[in-house]
Amino acid sequence: MPARRTAAAATDGGEDERRALLRRRLARAIPRPECELDFASPWQLLVATILSAQSTDRTVNRVTPALFARYATPAALAAAPPGDVEALVKSTGFFRNKAKAIQGASRVLVEQHGGEVPRDLERLVELPGVARKTANVVLGTALGVNSGITVDTHAGRVARRLELSDEQDPVKVERDLCAVFPRRSWADTGHRLVLHGRYVCVARKPRCAACPLNELCPAREADPEGGWTARAAAEAQLVAARGEAPDPSGTSRRRAAR
Ligand code: SF4
């Protein structure tokens, strides 16, 4: 296992060069950064993102088709019997609070925003159950607004391992990341960090040998295998297959637990 190195020692150049290389490699490894929640409108993504708290995207994607089939608009969901909504979202956990939040948010959309999801962060975070992370996901993914960088548990862990932040508070991590990545890439960057953390830089036993960021990472726990472009191509495959692609050793890999 290699000794842990400082960020400054990770490349021959300075910290600016290391960060530029990190941006380049991350973009190559995840060329199509996408949200793994299924949705057909900004409102559906808002609801799905609220339901994803303390759950998995896969679980939410199993729940939302029936929910949106029965309640197809914010008005319909807002007026639904609470017990029925609770039953539909039960498997995502914390279902009473989540049902209350998605109905409450839908009600405010109807009463104050003409049934549309507002396009700015300040008004979005006023909705029940919508914190900054959810607002960034919806704005960046469904509305094309680079309001910030989504920082969940995966993105926060990756940011700290790469020494792009030493904060624990997601809002402070986001502030640090926004200083590293250009604004036009903020939504994509959030998805890239989440996906990199979900499939490669996992919490326990990160796949450092296969990681395309290896040479640039002060927290790496193994030497790199092969060139970074090949590792990036393998990660692109893995992400595209949502964790089901074969890894470079040919071993089938199950979707990483969240
Ligand atoms: S080298 Fe390891 S710790 Fe660093 S980003 Fe890659 S997987 Fe994470």
Residues whose N, C-alpha, C, O or C-beta is under 5 A from the ligand:
A	BS01	SF4	R161 V200 C201 P206 R207 C208 C211 L213 N214 C217 A219 R220 E221
